[in-house]
């Protein structure tokens, strides 16, 4: 069980969500889970998040 949870609510933030995801990747402490809550974005947010998940967790969604 993870030590803590990082929760990222988002809506149409594809142009900037990479900043939050890159920050998470750069952390040395790894005992956490990430929840990304997308409220039906109409931009590329979903695609960006899915690619990040595949890259960092082997495709687990």
N, CA, C and O atoms as CSV, one atom per row, in Angstrom:
chain,resi,resn,atom,element,x,y,z
A,1,UNK,N,N,0.843,-1.184,0.000
A,1,UNK,CA,C,0.000,0.000,0.000
A,1,UNK,C,C,0.889,1.248,0.000
A,1,UNK,O,O,1.837,1.331,0.780
A,2,UNK,N,N,0.586,2.225,-0.876
A,2,UNK,CA,C,1.402,3.441,-0.957
A,2,UNK,C,C,1.324,4.269,0.314
A,2,UNK,O,O,0.346,4.223,1.061
A,3,UNK,N,N,2.373,5.015,0.527
A,3,UNK,CA,C,2.471,5.887,1.686
A,3,UNK,C,C,1.498,7.054,1.584
A,3,UNK,O,O,0.865,7.415,2.575
A,4,UNK,N,N,1.369,7.652,0.396
A,4,UNK,CA,C,0.411,8.730,0.208
A,4,UNK,C,C,-0.054,8.786,-1.244
A,4,UNK,O,O,0.482,8.092,-2.109
A,5,UNK,N,N,-1.067,9.628,-1.497
A,5,UNK,CA,C,-1.679,9.746,-2.814
A,5,UNK,C,C,-1.504,11.159,-3.347
A,5,UNK,O,O,-1.724,12.139,-2.635
A,6,UNK,N,N,-1.107,11.249,-4.609
A,6,UNK,CA,C,-1.075,12.525,-5.315
A,6,UNK,C,C,-2.328,12.555,-6.175
A,6,UNK,O,O,-2.519,11.685,-7.025
A,7,UNK,N,N,-3.175,13.542,-5.964
A,7,UNK,CA,C,-4.429,13.656,-6.703
A,7,UNK,C,C,-4.351,14.878,-7.619
A,7,UNK,O,O,-4.100,15.993,-7.160
A,8,UNK,N,N,-4.569,14.659,-8.919
A,8,UNK,CA,C,-4.520,15.740,-9.903
A,8,UNK,C,C,-5.882,15.834,-10.592
A,8,UNK,O,O,-6.169,15.047,-11.494
A,9,UNK,N,N,-6.728,16.788,-10.178
A,9,UNK,CA,C,-7.971,17.015,-10.925
A,9,UNK,C,C,-7.646,17.841,-12.170
A,9,UNK,O,O,-6.816,18.749,-12.115
A,10,UNK,N,N,-8.293,17.529,-13.283
A,10,UNK,CA,C,-7.979,18.252,-14.515
A,10,UNK,C,C,-9.199,18.368,-15.421
A,10,UNK,O,O,-10.100,17.530,-15.396
A,11,UNK,N,N,-9.199,19.418,-16.209
A,11,UNK,CA,C,-10.199,19.609,-17.263
A,11,UNK,C,C,-9.574,20.501,-18.323
A,11,UNK,O,O,-9.268,21.663,-18.059
A,12,UNK,N,N,-9.385,19.962,-19.515
A,12,UNK,CA,C,-8.791,20.690,-20.644
A,12,UNK,C,C,-7.458,21.341,-20.280
A,12,UNK,O,O,-7.245,22.527,-20.535
A,13,UNK,N,N,-6.570,20.557,-19.686
A,13,UNK,CA,C,-5.256,21.061,-19.300
A,13,UNK,C,C,-4.133,20.322,-20.022
A,13,UNK,O,O,-3.023,20.214,-19.501
A,14,UNK,N,N,-4.418,19.817,-21.212
A,14,UNK,CA,C,-3.406,19.109,-21.982
A,14,UNK,C,C,-2.175,19.946,-22.259
A,14,UNK,O,O,-1.072,19.412,-22.379
A,15,UNK,N,N,-2.352,21.242,-22.360
A,15,UNK,CA,C,-1.228,22.128,-22.669
A,15,UNK,C,C,-0.278,22.317,-21.494
A,15,UNK,O,O,0.827,22.828,-21.677
A,16,UNK,N,N,-0.683,21.917,-20.293
A,16,UNK,CA,C,0.158,22.168,-19.123
A,16,UNK,C,C,0.317,20.964,-18.185
A,16,UNK,O,O,1.183,20.990,-17.310
A,17,UNK,N,N,-0.483,19.927,-18.341
A,17,UNK,CA,C,-0.429,18.803,-17.402
A,17,UNK,C,C,0.927,18.109,-17.403
A,17,UNK,O,O,1.305,17.480,-16.415
A,18,UNK,N,N,1.663,18.221,-18.512
A,18,UNK,CA,C,2.994,17.615,-18.566
A,18,UNK,C,C,3.904,18.159,-17.467
A,18,UNK,O,O,4.800,17.451,-17.006
A,19,UNK,N,N,3.694,19.384,-17.048
A,19,UNK,CA,C,4.530,19.957,-15.989
A,19,UNK,C,C,4.334,19.199,-14.671
A,19,UNK,O,O,5.303,18.903,-13.973
A,20,UNK,N,N,3.095,18.892,-14.339
A,20,UNK,CA,C,2.819,18.125,-13.114
A,20,UNK,C,C,3.365,16.705,-13.234
A,20,UNK,O,O,3.957,16.185,-12.288
A,21,UNK,N,N,3.169,16.080,-14.388
A,21,UNK,CA,C,3.628,14.708,-14.581
A,21,UNK,C,C,5.154,14.618,-14.566
A,21,UNK,O,O,5.712,13.678,-14.000
A,22,UNK,N,N,5.829,15.582,-15.181
A,22,UNK,CA,C,7.296,15.602,-15.150
A,22,UNK,C,C,7.813,15.798,-13.731
A,22,UNK,O,O,8.826,15.211,-13.351
A,23,UNK,N,N,7.132,16.607,-12.961
A,23,UNK,CA,C,7.526,16.826,-11.574
A,23,UNK,C,C,7.415,15.535,-10.762
A,23,UNK,O,O,8.282,15.235,-9.942
A,24,UNK,N,N,6.350,14.781,-10.994
A,24,UNK,CA,C,6.171,13.499,-10.310
A,24,UNK,C,C,7.288,12.536,-10.700
A,24,UNK,O,O,7.844,11.848,-9.844
A,25,UNK,N,N,7.616,12.486,-11.984
A,25,UNK,CA,C,8.682,11.593,-12.458
A,25,UNK,C,C,10.026,11.894,-11.808
A,25,UNK,O,O,10.820,10.983,-11.573
A,26,UNK,N,N,10.281,13.145,-11.523
A,26,UNK,CA,C,11.595,13.539,-10.999
A,26,UNK,C,C,11.766,13.295,-9.498
A,26,UNK,O,O,12.853,13.501,-8.959
A,27,UNK,N,N,10.713,12.863,-8.828
A,27,UNK,CA,C,10.793,12.622,-7.393
A,27,UNK,C,C,11.658,11.402,-7.088
A,27,UNK,O,O,11.559,10.374,-7.759
A,28,UNK,N,N,12.494,11.525,-6.085
A,28,UNK,CA,C,13.310,10.392,-5.659
A,28,UNK,C,C,12.511,9.459,-4.755
A,28,UNK,O,O,12.716,8.245,-4.781
A,29,UNK,N,N,11.616,10.008,-3.971
A,29,UNK,CA,C,10.726,9.221,-3.119
A,29,UNK,C,C,9.665,8.579,-4.009
A,29,UNK,O,O,9.024,9.269,-4.801
A,30,UNK,N,N,9.477,7.280,-3.889
A,30,UNK,CA,C,8.592,6.562,-4.812
A,30,UNK,C,C,7.408,5.855,-4.142
A,30,UNK,O,O,6.664,5.142,-4.814
A,31,UNK,N,N,7.225,6.036,-2.856
A,31,UNK,CA,C,6.160,5.316,-2.161
A,31,UNK,C,C,4.848,6.107,-2.212
A,31,UNK,O,O,4.352,6.572,-1.186
A,32,UNK,N,N,4.297,6.253,-3.422
A,32,UNK,CA,C,3.058,6.992,-3.606
A,32,UNK,C,C,2.289,6.430,-4.792
A,32,UNK,O,O,2.827,5.685,-5.610
A,33,UNK,N,N,1.030,6.804,-4.862
A,33,UNK,CA,C,0.201,6.503,-6.024
A,33,UNK,C,C,-0.266,7.828,-6.606
A,33,UNK,O,O,-0.296,8.844,-5.910
A,34,UNK,N,N,-0.627,7.815,-7.876
A,34,UNK,CA,C,-1.092,9.023,-8.546
A,34,UNK,C,C,-2.509,8.777,-9.060
A,34,UNK,O,O,-2.756,7.814,-9.786
A,35,UNK,N,N,-3.426,9.646,-8.682
A,35,UNK,CA,C,-4.791,9.618,-9.207
A,35,UNK,C,C,-4.980,10.858,-10.062
A,35,UNK,O,O,-4.817,11.983,-9.589
A,36,UNK,N,N,-5.321,10.644,-11.314
A,36,UNK,CA,C,-5.592,11.760,-12.210
A,36,UNK,C,C,-7.076,11.700,-12.539
A,36,UNK,O,O,-7.553,10.743,-13.150
A,37,UNK,N,N,-7.796,12.732,-12.126
A,37,UNK,CA,C,-9.239,12.783,-12.307
A,37,UNK,C,C,-9.538,13.774,-13.425
A,37,UNK,O,O,-9.388,14.982,-13.244
A,38,UNK,N,N,-9.961,13.263,-14.582
A,38,UNK,CA,C,-10.261,14.109,-15.739
A,38,UNK,C,C,-11.770,14.231,-15.860
A,38,UNK,O,O,-12.471,13.227,-15.984
A,39,UNK,N,N,-12.262,15.444,-15.826
A,39,UNK,CA,C,-13.703,15.704,-15.867
A,39,UNK,C,C,-14.200,15.889,-17.300
A,39,UNK,O,O,-14.884,16.866,-17.602
A,40,UNK,N,N,-13.854,14.952,-18.175
A,40,UNK,CA,C,-14.370,14.965,-19.535
A,40,UNK,C,C,-13.716,15.974,-20.454
A,40,UNK,O,O,-14.391,16.614,-21.261
A,41,UNK,N,N,-12.409,16.121,-20.340
A,41,UNK,CA,C,-11.687,17.073,-21.179
A,41,UNK,C,C,-11.972,16.853,-22.655
A,41,UNK,O,O,-12.166,15.723,-23.103
A,42,UNK,N,N,-11.996,17.948,-23.404
A,42,UNK,CA,C,-12.242,17.901,-24.838
A,42,UNK,C,C,-10.964,18.122,-25.634
A,42,UNK,O,O,-11.001,18.176,-26.864
A,43,UNK,N,N,-9.840,18.249,-24.948
A,43,UNK,CA,C,-8.562,18.444,-25.623
A,43,UNK,C,C,-7.751,17.152,-25.556
A,43,UNK,O,O,-8.325,16.072,-25.422
A,44,UNK,N,N,-6.446,17.246,-25.645
A,44,UNK,CA,C,-5.578,16.058,-25.681
A,44,UNK,C,C,-5.150,15.560,-24.305
A,44,UNK,O,O,-4.229,14.748,-24.214
A,45,UNK,N,N,-5.789,16.022,-23.235
A,45,UNK,CA,C,-5.410,15.622,-21.881
A,45,UNK,C,C,-5.387,14.100,-21.731
A,45,UNK,O,O,-4.419,13.546,-21.209
A,46,UNK,N,N,-6.429,13.430,-22.178
A,46,UNK,CA,C,-6.523,11.973,-22.042
A,46,UNK,C,C,-5.349,11.270,-22.718
A,46,UNK,O,O,-4.755,10.365,-22.133
A,47,UNK,N,N,-5.014,11.665,-23.921
A,47,UNK,CA,C,-3.917,11.052,-24.665
A,47,UNK,C,C,-2.581,11.264,-23.934
A,47,UNK,O,O,-1.776,10.338,-23.836
A,48,UNK,N,N,-2.352,12.453,-23.433
A,48,UNK,CA,C,-1.110,12.761,-22.721
A,48,UNK,C,C,-0.994,11.922,-21.460
A,48,UNK,O,O,0.068,11.367,-21.179
A,49,UNK,N,N,-2.066,11.825,-20.705
A,49,UNK,CA,C,-2.058,11.042,-19.464
A,49,UNK,C,C,-1.859,9.556,-19.762
A,49,UNK,O,O,-1.075,8.891,-19.085
A,50,UNK,N,N,-2.549,9.038,-20.755
A,50,UNK,CA,C,-2.393,7.618,-21.109
A,50,UNK,C,C,-0.962,7.286,-21.519
A,50,UNK,O,O,-0.428,6.249,-21.127
A,51,UNK,N,N,-0.342,8.159,-22.304
A,51,UNK,CA,C,1.050,7.936,-22.701
A,51,UNK,C,C,1.963,7.956,-21.481
A,51,UNK,O,O,2.896,7.158,-21.392
A,52,UNK,N,N,1.701,8.861,-20.540
A,52,UNK,CA,C,2.512,8.951,-19.330
A,52,UNK,C,C,2.359,7.678,-18.489
A,52,UNK,O,O,3.338,7.164,-17.948
A,53,UNK,N,N,1.135,7.182,-18.386
A,53,UNK,CA,C,0.888,5.953,-17.626
A,53,UNK,C,C,1.629,4.782,-18.276
A,53,UNK,O,O,2.293,4.014,-17.579
A,54,UNK,N,N,1.528,4.636,-19.582
A,54,UNK,CA,C,2.212,3.544,-20.282
A,54,UNK,C,C,3.718,3.619,-20.066
A,54,UNK,O,O,4.375,2.600,-19.853
A,55,UNK,N,N,4.245,4.804,-20.122
A,55,UNK,CA,C,5.692,5.007,-19.964
A,55,UNK,C,C,6.158,4.681,-18.538
A,55,UNK,O,O,7.249,4.142,-18.353
A,56,UNK,N,N,5.345,5.000,-17.544
A,56,UNK,CA,C,5.785,4.915,-16.157
A,56,UNK,C,C,5.242,3.710,-15.390
A,56,UNK,O,O,5.788,3.360,-14.343
A,57,UNK,N,N,4.208,3.081,-15.871
A,57,UNK,CA,C,3.630,1.956,-15.128
A,57,UNK,C,C,3.269,0.784,-16.002
A,57,UNK,O,O,2.437,-0.040,-15.622
A,58,UNK,N,N,3.867,0.693,-17.144
A,58,UNK,CA,C,3.641,-0.476,-17.995
A,58,UNK,C,C,2.238,-0.590,-18.553
A,58,UNK,O,O,1.784,-1.699,-18.837
A,59,UNK,N,N,1.541,0.510,-18.717
A,59,UNK,CA,C,0.212,0.485,-19.317
A,59,UNK,C,C,-0.927,0.258,-18.353
A,59,UNK,O,O,-2.070,0.115,-18.788
A,60,UNK,N,N,-0.660,0.218,-17.043
A,60,UNK,CA,C,-1.740,0.023,-16.076
A,60,UNK,C,C,-2.582,1.292,-15.965
A,60,UNK,O,O,-2.069,2.365,-15.650
A,61,UNK,N,N,-3.886,1.152,-16.228
A,61,UNK,CA,C,-4.810,2.291,-16.131
A,61,UNK,C,C,-5.894,1.925,-15.152
A,61,UNK,O,O,-6.794,2.725,-14.900
